[in-house]
Amino acid sequence: MIQDARIRWEEGDLACSAFWHSENGIAPHKKVVTAHDTLTADDAYHLACEGTAILWKGDFQSARQLLQALVRRIDKPSKKSKRAGKRVDKLGEATTQKTAKDIFNQYRLVKSQRARILGMLLIQCNADHTISLRRAPDITQACLEAYGVANQSYVVSLRELLGVISAYEWRKNGLPILADSDGEPVYVHPHYGVFSPVRGEYIELVCNAPLPKALDTDSSAFDIGVGTGVLSIILAMRGVEQIIATDQDDRALVCAQENITDLNLDSQIEIVKANLFPSGRAALVVCNPPWIPARPSSTLEHAVYDPDSHMLKGFLDGLKDHLIPQGEAWLILSDLAEHLGLRTRQELLAWIERADLTVLARIDTKPKHPKAGDESDLLHFARSAEITSLWRLRVQH
Ligand SMILES: C[S@@+](CC[C@H](N)C(=O)[O-])C[C@H]1O[C@@H](n2cnc3c(N)ncnc32)[C@H](O)[C@@H]1O
């Protein structure tokens, strides 16, 4: 929903204002100037860097090009960051952890500075989500899906708006997650702001892991943190008869429900709003928590960052109260956090032990996403070593 804060600017002698919208919770900018097609990329870059927001009044496609020009200015690789990556490659185990963490913090700082500068180019949308600029696309449906109904004109960053448009395309086209029994692809349609299962490697793990024997007598599962519904859908297609899936995020709950209904799986999967577990016990409990134990810097990052491993530890600690005897839990987790020095393997094993769990097996796979091979990425040293695992856990007796 469009928030209740106003952004103010002047047009000639006229004082203007509109609602301000930011999914990342950015406060309305204090210094705002209007700009037309005559503004050069260098001038825009200087304004943005010094904290002046630019409300665009020119051609919409020129604003897009201007944003790309700002990206190019920001992304020019600095010699310093290249050197930092090389240094880590050469360091031994003992010193890598601290240095890796430093580099991760530097990476996040660079990302947030980049987001701050790129977020300075603003667009005004009308109450019906149309844009009164030359060559503006029709984004009505995209904004309705992401923001809902707006009762007033509002201002938003162009960068966020482009994210809304791209999410709309993903939702419309869907993402293939597996093939059904006839070999036809099964799609989920991610909604704006919902964790999108673009990394296929963990999906393959859930498709191929051996189902626990306990399901033969009690065909029930819980899916903790349902997102788009992808894991519940896989389990349902693998024959699990009753699945209860939870999430705390309203967008995820709506998205999962829609995907499940589209696939005619309502009789097998129930969606419940809950913090971690629903009540009761199941033969299989799956969870793919956010993989990085760090504070999210925006609401959209809540599915990626898990501060203090809160969800991970909550999941492990709750299993003994939610698994039937001989039941099994599947924890999907990458070791990226370990390579970044944010969590050790010993810590993870200690949390498993503390929760009275034993590890039955661990199925490992190597991520295939393009970032893993991107040598220019500041985190390449960690991403290139990353392993994603499905941990099969059981309660100790
Ligand atoms: C990494 S995403 C995984 C989504 C989906 N299961 C998948 O594998 O694609 C983590 C999900 O957990 C949800 N989540 C975070 N904390 C939660 C909690 N305490 N209880 C339930 N769900 C939670 C997030 O909203 C997000 O949808």
The ligand as an SDF file (V2000), in Angstrom:
LIG
                    3D

 27 29  0  0  0  0  0  0  0  0999 V2000
   14.5090  -18.1820    1.7410 C   0  0  0  0  0  0  0  0  0  0  0  0
   12.7910  -17.9920    1.7130 S   0  0  0  0  0  0  0  0  0  0  0  0
   12.3060  -19.6320    1.1990 C   0  0  0  0  0  0  0  0  0  0  0  0
   10.9740  -19.6780    0.4970 C   0  0  0  0  0  0  0  0  0  0  0  0
   10.6050  -21.0300   -0.0980 C   0  0  0  0  0  0  0  0  0  0  0  0
   10.4240  -22.0360    0.9120 N   0  0  0  0  0  0  0  0  0  0  0  0
   11.6520  -21.4850   -1.0750 C   0  0  0  0  0  0  0  0  0  0  0  0
   12.3610  -22.4380   -0.7860 O   0  0  0  0  0  0  0  0  0  0  0  0
   11.7800  -20.8770   -2.1500 O   0  0  0  0  0  0  0  0  0  0  0  0
   12.3770  -17.9630    3.4320 C   0  0  0  0  0  0  0  0  0  0  0  0
   10.9060  -17.7380    3.7040 C   0  0  0  0  0  0  0  0  0  0  0  0
   10.7180  -17.8350    5.1280 O   0  0  0  0  0  0  0  0  0  0  0  0
    9.7860  -16.8520    5.5280 C   0  0  0  0  0  0  0  0  0  0  0  0
    9.9880  -16.6320    6.9790 N   0  0  0  0  0  0  0  0  0  0  0  0
   10.9350  -15.8810    7.5840 C   0  0  0  0  0  0  0  0  0  0  0  0
   10.8060  -15.9510    8.9190 N   0  0  0  0  0  0  0  0  0  0  0  0
    9.7340  -16.7630    9.1670 C   0  0  0  0  0  0  0  0  0  0  0  0
    9.1030  -17.2230   10.3460 C   0  0  0  0  0  0  0  0  0  0  0  0
    9.5530  -16.8800   11.5600 N   0  0  0  0  0  0  0  0  0  0  0  0
    8.0230  -18.0370   10.2410 N   0  0  0  0  0  0  0  0  0  0  0  0
    7.5670  -18.4090    9.0120 C   0  0  0  0  0  0  0  0  0  0  0  0
    8.1380  -18.0010    7.8520 N   0  0  0  0  0  0  0  0  0  0  0  0
    9.2150  -17.1980    7.9270 C   0  0  0  0  0  0  0  0  0  0  0  0
   10.0740  -15.6680    4.6470 C   0  0  0  0  0  0  0  0  0  0  0  0
    8.9730  -14.7840    4.5710 O   0  0  0  0  0  0  0  0  0  0  0  0
   10.3710  -16.3790    3.3070 C   0  0  0  0  0  0  0  0  0  0  0  0
    9.1910  -16.5210    2.5530 O   0  0  0  0  0  0  0  0  0  0  0  0
  1  2  1  0
  2  3  1  0
  2 10  1  0
  3  4  1  0
  4  5  1  0
  5  6  1  0
  5  7  1  0
  7  8  2  0
  7  9  1  0
 10 11  1  0
 11 12  1  0
 11 26  1  0
 12 13  1  0
 13 14  1  0
 13 24  1  0
 14 15  1  0
 14 23  1  0
 15 16  2  0
 16 17  1  0
 17 18  1  0
 17 23  2  0
 18 19  1  0
 18 20  2  0
 20 21  1  0
 21 22  2  0
 22 23  1  0
 24 25  1  0
 24 26  1  0
 26 27  1  0
M  CHG  2   2   1   9  -1
M  END
$$$$
